[in-house]
């Protein structure tokens, strides 16, 4: 993901609460990767940490089955 696309997400007025649940699994992974890379720079974009943390939480929600049991290794 290029920098301008990352900024598009970070400046979305709806915020991560509304945007992240609407993303496909692939889009979410791509965004998380871009956020992680951005956070590993000397001057990360404002809001990147919040978007990253909420994106990780969204991944966690998606990995829980309807009966509440987590998939995979704990």
C-alpha positions, 0 to 999 in steps of 0.5 A: 500500500502506498503512502497516499492510500494509507493517508486516505484511511487515516484521514477518513472522517468515519474513523477506524470504528466504522471503516475497519469492519467494512474491510475485506480480510485482504484489505485489513491485512494490507492496511495492518501491514502498512500501518506496522511499517509506518509505525516503524519509522522515525515519525509515524503518521498521526493516528497510525497507532490507534488505527493499528491497535483497532485493526488488531482488535478487528482481526481478533473479532474475526477469528472468533467463531459464532460460539465464542471459541477462538480458532487456531493456537492460543 
